[in-house]
Amino acid sequence: MKKFTLISLLMLICCTMAKAELMDKYFFKIPTDKMAEGWIVQDAGNFVGTPGKDYFEAKNNKNGGRMLNYFWNEDGWAKVQDLSTLPNSEYKFTMDLNMSNMATRADMEFTLLPINACTSTDSRVSTHNYRWWNSTEGEDYFFRWRVGEAPAAANGDFTIYINENPTARNDWEKTTEETLVLSSQKTYKFACVINVANNTATYTIADEEGNELATGVHNYVCEEDRAGIMVFSMNGTSTHQISNIGLSYLAEGPFATEPSVDALAVIGTQRAYYVDFAEGTTLHWVQLGDAEDAVNGASYANGEEYTAGYWESNDTRDFEANLDEYFGKKIIYCTESGSLKVWATMEDDETNVSDEIVTRVVCEEVFMPTPVATITNVTEGYGKEYTITADNSETLLKPVVTINCVIKNAAGSVVETKALMSGEKVTLDEAGSIELYSYDGTHPNPWYSPSETITINNNVEYVQHSLTNYAWEKAECDAAKAGYTVTEIVDNANKSHWDRIYSDQKYGYDDLGNASVWADGTEYVWVKEGFGFYPGTAIGTDDAKWNVQVPDDIYTGFLPLVPAQADNYTAGAWAIFPLQGIVYYATNIKDLTIGIDPQYVSDDASKPNFYIIHKRGGYDRPDKGDCNATTVCVAGENYSLYRYDTAICDVRIMTYKGFTPGTGISSTTADEKKAPVIRKKLTDKGIIIVNGENEYTVSGVRVK
C-alpha cells in the first residue's frame, strides 16, 4: 500500500481544495445542433431554423413577429425530482442571444413560464406576449422582456423593457428602472435564478465577456416553481442566434459532464451515434455488437467497455477525422439492438463520474418511404399531371429521398426512366402507366433499403364537361342581377388585402422576383398593378370601396360549386368579388368547406370525376407576385377554402368519357378511390407482388 507523509497528505488536500469551485451543473440543456422535438414554430412556412455546433440560428422571413417556443416540461426535470434537494433552493435558466440581423421593428419578446402554463385556455404560448395582461395571468411568469423601441436603423441599438406587468393589451408600464439598451450583432447572456423557497426570480443580463449590465428581482406568483416553457417572439424579418439554453444549479466542481449522444446514420442494420464530450473528461461506453471503425481502423467487441480521450477523438459528422477543430467527438457504431450506455469521467479522477446516458438502439432494416402520385392537373383525353412525393418525415433520420420513375406506354413498353426528387412533376399525354419506388441515392453503398414499388395506371379518358367563371367584370358586379343583391364593401379598416388589388398601386419585379414601387424609366422583368377602382391613397379610408354580388341563396348561387351546410356561415358574407371570384368576406371562420353538385359524382369507382378549383390568394396585391393556384379535387369530396383573403376564380369539371351527369352516385369510399394499384417489394430474391394480380387496373390516385 502506498503511504503518505503528513505533509504530502496536507498538500494533496490543499490541491484538491484549490481546484474545487462552485460551478453551474446543468441537468437539462436544449441542443443547438438539431431541430429537436420540443420546438414549436408559429407560421413555420416563414421560418428557417439552422442547427449548429455553436448556436441555433432562427430566421423569421415574415414581416412581423413570429413565435419560436420550446416546451421541456416534465422531461427537463427528470434528474431533479425533488426541488427541496436543490442547493440553496435555487436553480438557474440561461440563454445566450445574438440579434445578428435586426430589422427596424419592435416585435421581439421573451418569456420564461412554468411547466403548467400550457393549457387549452392559455393563449400565452401561441400568441404575442402583449396579450398576457389579464388579472389571472399578469404575474404568472419568471422572467420576461420585450423590445420597446425599435432600432432607428437596421442593426442599430434598441431598448428592452424588463418584467413589465401590463394592465391591458396596449398598456405597458415602461418603468425606466427596468430598461436596458442593447446592440444588434452582439451576444448577450440572459440568466434567471429562481429561488423556490422565496418565490423570487433574479435576472441578470451580461455582455459576452460576462460583465453584468442589468439585474433585478421578480416576485413570481406561479403555483408551479419549475420552469418548463420558453416563449420567444422573433423580430420580423430578422435573424437570431441562440445558444447555451438550459437549466442548472450550483455544485462543487469541477465535475464530469454528461456526453451528448445523437443518432447519426442508418447504415443497413448498423447504427452510428455521434458523441460529444467535454475537454478534461474521458469518454466511456459499452459496445453493442461487434463493429469496425473504418475511420480509425479500430475493432470493438460486443459487451466490452471502451474509453476514448478528448484529444484522440476527432471524428466529424462526415465520417472523417479533423485534426484542426473537432476534438471530443466520437462516432460509436452499433450492430445489435439494445441499450447503448455512455458516460464520462474526469481525466485526473476516475471516481468523478457523470450521469449515464442510455440510448435505445434498434438495429433493423429501414425502408425508404413509399412514393405517392398526386394528380395536380387533368386535361382532355388522357392528359394528367402527377406531382410525385415521398414523405420522409417518419423515416429514421429523415434521409434524402430519390425516386425512381419508369414511364410506360399503353402497350407496356418503357418510354422513359428517370430519377426524381420529391415534389417533381410527371406529365402523361397518352394512356400508359408510371412505376415508382424510392431509394437512397445519396450514398454510394445505400444505407437504406428501397421502398415497395407502386404502379399508377393512366388508362381513363376524360372530357371537359364545363368551365364556370366567377371572376365577373366590374360592370356585372355593379348592376342588378336576378338571384343576387348588389352590396358595397367599404374596407376603411384595412382588414384584408383586396383593397390593394382594387386600387391603382403598381409594382415592378426584377429577375429575382423582388418587388419595388413602380418608377418611370426603370426596367422590370414584369409589372403588376391593381385594377384601379380608386387611388392607392384611399386604402384604409371610406373611399376604399367596391361593389360585390351577394347570392340570395348561397347553396345555389355558385353552382356547380356548393358551400357545405354550416350553421356558423354568415349568408351575407358570401359574395362574388369583381375580377376575383367567390369570397367569404368575414373573419369568423378560417376554413370553409365547398363541394361540387352531386350530379357530377362518378358512378364508377375506377373512373373518378374531377373538379379543378382555380383560386387567387388575397395577397393578390401588386407587391405580392403571382397568387394564382389550382387544386384538383375528386367529385364527391370537399374543397377547403381558406379565410376571407382567398377567392375562387373559376371551376373546371372533368368527367370520364361517356359519363352522364346525375346517373348515379358511387358509394365507393375515398380510400378506395385513391388506392395505388400494384405494390411490389424489392428483396434479395427479386420482386414480390404484395397485392393484386400482375394486371390490375384502377386509375384513382391521390388528388390535390
Secondary structure in CASP SS format (residue, H / E / C, confidence):
PFRMAT SS
TARGET T0000
AUTHOR 0000-0000-0000
METHOD secondary structure of the structure
MODEL  1
M C 1.00
K C 1.00
K C 1.00
F C 1.00
T C 1.00
L H 1.00
I H 1.00
S H 1.00
L H 1.00
L H 1.00
M H 1.00
L H 1.00
I H 1.00
C H 1.00
C H 1.00
T H 1.00
M H 1.00
A H 1.00
K H 1.00
A C 1.00
E E 1.00
L E 1.00
M E 1.00
D E 1.00
K E 1.00
Y E 1.00
F E 1.00
F E 1.00
K E 1.00
I C 1.00
P C 1.00
T C 1.00
D C 1.00
K C 1.00
M C 1.00
A C 1.00
E C 1.00
G C 1.00
W E 1.00
I E 1.00
V E 1.00
Q C 1.00
D C 1.00
A H 1.00
G H 1.00
N H 1.00
F E 1.00
V E 1.00
G E 1.00
T E 1.00
P C 1.00
G C 1.00
K C 1.00
D C 1.00
Y C 1.00
F E 1.00
E E 1.00
A E 1.00
K E 1.00
N E 1.00
N C 1.00
K C 1.00
N C 1.00
G C 1.00
G C 1.00
R E 1.00
M E 1.00
L E 1.00
N E 1.00
Y E 1.00
F E 1.00
W C 1.00
N H 1.00
E H 1.00
D H 1.00
G H 1.00
W H 1.00
A C 1.00
K C 1.00
V C 1.00
Q C 1.00
D C 1.00
L H 1.00
S H 1.00
T H 1.00
L C 1.00
P H 1.00
N H 1.00
S H 1.00
E E 1.00
Y E 1.00
K E 1.00
F E 1.00
T E 1.00
M E 1.00
D E 1.00
L E 1.00
N E 1.00
M E 1.00
S E 1.00
N E 1.00
M C 1.00
A C 1.00
T C 1.00
R C 1.00
A C 1.00
D C 1.00
M C 1.00
E E 1.00
F E 1.00
T E 1.00
L E 1.00
L E 1.00
P E 1.00
I C 1.00
N C 1.00
A C 1.00
C C 1.00
T C 1.00
S C 1.00
T C 1.00
D C 1.00
S C 1.00
R C 1.00
V C 1.00
S C 1.00
T C 1.00
H C 1.00
N H 1.00
Y H 1.00
R H 1.00
W C 1.00
W C 1.00
N C 1.00
S C 1.00
T C 1.00
E C 1.00
G C 1.00
E C 1.00
D C 1.00
Y C 1.00
F C 1.00
F E 1.00
R E 1.00
W E 1.00
R E 1.00
V E 1.00
G E 1.00
E E 1.00
A C 1.00
P C 1.00
A C 1.00
A C 1.00
A C 1.00
N C 1.00
G C 1.00
D C 1.00
F E 1.00
T E 1.00
I E 1.00
Y E 1.00
I E 1.00
N C 1.00
E C 1.00
N C 1.00
P C 1.00
T C 1.00
A E 1.00
R C 1.00
N C 1.00
D E 1.00
W C 1.00
E C 1.00
K C 1.00
T C 1.00
T H 1.00
E H 1.00
E H 1.00
T E 1.00
L E 1.00
V E 1.00
L E 1.00
S C 1.00
S C 1.00
Q C 1.00
K C 1.00
T E 1.00
Y E 1.00
K E 1.00
F E 1.00
A E 1.00
C E 1.00
V E 1.00
I E 1.00
N E 1.00
V C 1.00
A C 1.00
N C 1.00
N C 1.00
T E 1.00
A E 1.00
T E 1.00
Y E 1.00
T E 1.00
I E 1.00
A E 1.00
D E 1.00
E C 1.00
E C 1.00
G C 1.00
N C 1.00
E E 1.00
L E 1.00
A E 1.00
T E 1.00
G E 1.00
V E 1.00
H E 1.00
N E 1.00
Y C 1.00
V C 1.00
C C 1.00
E C 1.00
E C 1.00
D C 1.00
R C 1.00
A E 1.00
G E 1.00
I E 1.00
M E 1.00
V E 1.00
F E 1.00
S E 1.00
M E 1.00
N C 1.00
G C 1.00
T C 1.00
S C 1.00
T E 1.00
H E 1.00
Q E 1.00
I E 1.00
S E 1.00
N E 1.00
I E 1.00
G E 1.00
L E 1.00
S E 1.00
Y E 1.00
L E 1.00
A E 1.00
E E 1.00
G E 1.00
P C 1.00
F C 1.00
A C 1.00
T C 1.00
E C 1.00
P C 1.00
S E 1.00
V E 1.00
D E 1.00
A E 1.00
L E 1.00
A E 1.00
V E 1.00
I E 1.00
G C 1.00
T C 1.00
Q E 1.00
R E 1.00
A E 1.00
Y E 1.00
Y E 1.00
V E 1.00
D E 1.00
F C 1.00
A C 1.00
E C 1.00
G C 1.00
T E 1.00
T E 1.00
L E 1.00
H E 1.00
W E 1.00
V E 1.00
Q C 1.00
L C 1.00
G C 1.00
D C 1.00
A E 1.00
E E 1.00
D E 1.00
A C 1.00
V C 1.00
N C 1.00
G C 1.00
A E 1.00
S E 1.00
Y E 1.00
A C 1.00
N C 1.00
G C 1.00
E C 1.00
E E 1.00
Y E 1.00
T E 1.00
A E 1.00
G E 1.00
Y H 1.00
W H 1.00
E H 1.00
S C 1.00
N E 1.00
D E 1.00
T C 1.00
R C 1.00
D C 1.00
F C 1.00
E C 1.00
A E 1.00
N C 1.00
L C 1.00
D C 1.00
E C 1.00
Y C 1.00
F C 1.00
G C 1.00
K E 1.00
K E 1.00
I E 1.00
I E 1.00
Y E 1.00
C E 1.00
T C 1.00
E C 1.00
S C 1.00
G E 1.00
S E 1.00
L E 1.00
K E 1.00
V E 1.00
W E 1.00
A E 1.00
T E 1.00
M E 1.00
E C 1.00
D C 1.00
D E 1.00
E E 1.00
T E 1.00
N E 1.00
V E 1.00
S C 1.00
D C 1.00
E C 1.00
I E 1.00
V E 1.00
T E 1.00
R E 1.00
V E 1.00
V C 1.00
C C 1.00
E C 1.00
E C 1.00
V C 1.00
F E 1.00
M C 1.00
P C 1.00
T C 1.00
P C 1.00
V E 1.00
A E 1.00
T E 1.00
I E 1.00
T E 1.00
N E 1.00
V E 1.00
T C 1.00
E C 1.00
G E 1.00
Y C 1.00
G C 1.00
K E 1.00
E E 1.00
Y E 1.00
T E 1.00
I E 1.00
T E 1.00
A C 1.00
D C 1.00
N C 1.00
S C 1.00
E C 1.00
T C 1.00
L C 1.00
L C 1.00
K C 1.00
P C 1.00
V C 1.00
V C 1.00
T E 1.00
I E 1.00
N E 1.00
C E 1.00
V E 1.00
I E 1.00
K E 1.00
N E 1.00
A C 1.00
A C 1.00
G C 1.00
S C 1.00
V E 1.00
V E 1.00
E E 1.00
T E 1.00
K E 1.00
A E 1.00
L E 1.00
M E 1.00
S C 1.00
G C 1.00
E C 1.00
K E 1.00
V E 1.00
T E 1.00
L E 1.00
D C 1.00
E C 1.00
A C 1.00
G E 1.00
S E 1.00
I E 1.00
E E 1.00
L E 1.00
Y E 1.00
S E 1.00
Y E 1.00
D C 1.00
G C 1.00
T C 1.00
H C 1.00
P C 1.00
N C 1.00
P C 1.00
W C 1.00
Y C 1.00
S E 1.00
P C 1.00
S C 1.00
E C 1.00
T E 1.00
I E 1.00
T E 1.00
I E 1.00
N E 1.00
N E 1.00
N C 1.00
V C 1.00
E C 1.00
Y E 1.00
V E 1.00
Q E 1.00
H E 1.00
S E 1.00
L E 1.00
T E 1.00
N E 1.00
Y C 1.00
A C 1.00
W C 1.00
E C 1.00
K H 1.00
A H 1.00
E H 1.00
C H 1.00
D H 1.00
A C 1.00
A C 1.00
K C 1.00
A C 1.00
G C 1.00
Y E 1.00
T E 1.00
V E 1.00
T E 1.00
E E 1.00
I E 1.00
V E 1.00
D C 1.00
N C 1.00
A C 1.00
N C 1.00
K C 1.00
S C 1.00
H C 1.00
W H 1.00
D H 1.00
R H 1.00
I H 1.00
Y C 1.00
S E 1.00
D C 1.00
Q C 1.00
K E 1.00
Y E 1.00
G E 1.00
Y E 1.00
D C 1.00
D C 1.00
L C 1.00
G C 1.00
N C 1.00
A E 1.00
S E 1.00
V E 1.00
W C 1.00
A C 1.00
D C 1.00
G C 1.00
T C 1.00
E C 1.00
Y C 1.00
V C 1.00
W E 1.00
V E 1.00
K E 1.00
E E 1.00
G C 1.00
F C 1.00
G C 1.00
F C 1.00
Y E 1.00
P C 1.00
G H 1.00
T H 1.00
A H 1.00
I C 1.00
G C 1.00
T C 1.00
D C 1.00
D C 1.00
A C 1.00
K E 1.00
W E 1.00
N E 1.00
V E 1.00
Q E 1.00
V E 1.00
P E 1.00
D C 1.00
D C 1.00
I C 1.00
Y C 1.00
T C 1.00
G C 1.00
F C 1.00
L C 1.00
P C 1.00
L E 1.00
V E 1.00
P E 1.00
A C 1.00
Q C 1.00
A C 1.00
D C 1.00
N C 1.00
Y C 1.00
T C 1.00
A H 1.00
G H 1.00
A H 1.00
W E 1.00
A E 1.00
I E 1.00
F E 1.00
P C 1.00
L C 1.00
Q C 1.00
G E 1.00
I E 1.00
V E 1.00
Y E 1.00
Y C 1.00
A C 1.00
T C 1.00
N C 1.00
I C 1.00
K C 1.00
D E 1.00
L E 1.00
T E 1.00
I E 1.00
G E 1.00
I E 1.00
D C 1.00
P H 1.00
Q H 1.00
Y H 1.00
V C 1.00
S C 1.00
D C 1.00
D C 1.00
A C 1.00
S C 1.00
K C 1.00
P C 1.00
N C 1.00
F E 1.00
Y E 1.00
I E 1.00
I E 1.00
H E 1.00
K E 1.00
R E 1.00
G E 1.00
G C 1.00
Y C 1.00
D C 1.00
R C 1.00
P H 1.00
D H 1.00
K H 1.00
G C 1.00
D C 1.00
C C 1.00
N E 1.00
A E 1.00
T E 1.00
T E 1.00
V E 1.00
C E 1.00
V E 1.00
A C 1.00
G C 1.00
E C 1.00
N C 1.00
Y E 1.00
S E 1.00
L E 1.00
Y E 1.00
R C 1.00
Y C 1.00
D C 1.00
T E 1.00
A E 1.00
I E 1.00
C E 1.00
D E 1.00
V E 1.00
R E 1.00
I E 1.00
M E 1.00
T E 1.00
Y E 1.00
K C 1.00
G C 1.00
F C 1.00
T C 1.00
P C 1.00
G C 1.00
T C 1.00
G C 1.00
I C 1.00
S C 1.00
S C 1.00
T C 1.00
T C 1.00
A H 1.00
D H 1.00
E H 1.00
K H 1.00
K H 1.00
A C 1.00
P C 1.00
V C 1.00
I E 1.00
R E 1.00
K E 1.00
K E 1.00
L E 1.00
T E 1.00
D C 1.00
K C 1.00
G E 1.00
I E 1.00
I E 1.00
I E 1.00
V E 1.00
N E 1.00
G C 1.00
E C 1.00
N C 1.00
E C 1.00
Y C 1.00
T C 1.00
V C 1.00
S C 1.00
G C 1.00
V C 1.00
R E 1.00
V E 1.00
K C 1.00
END
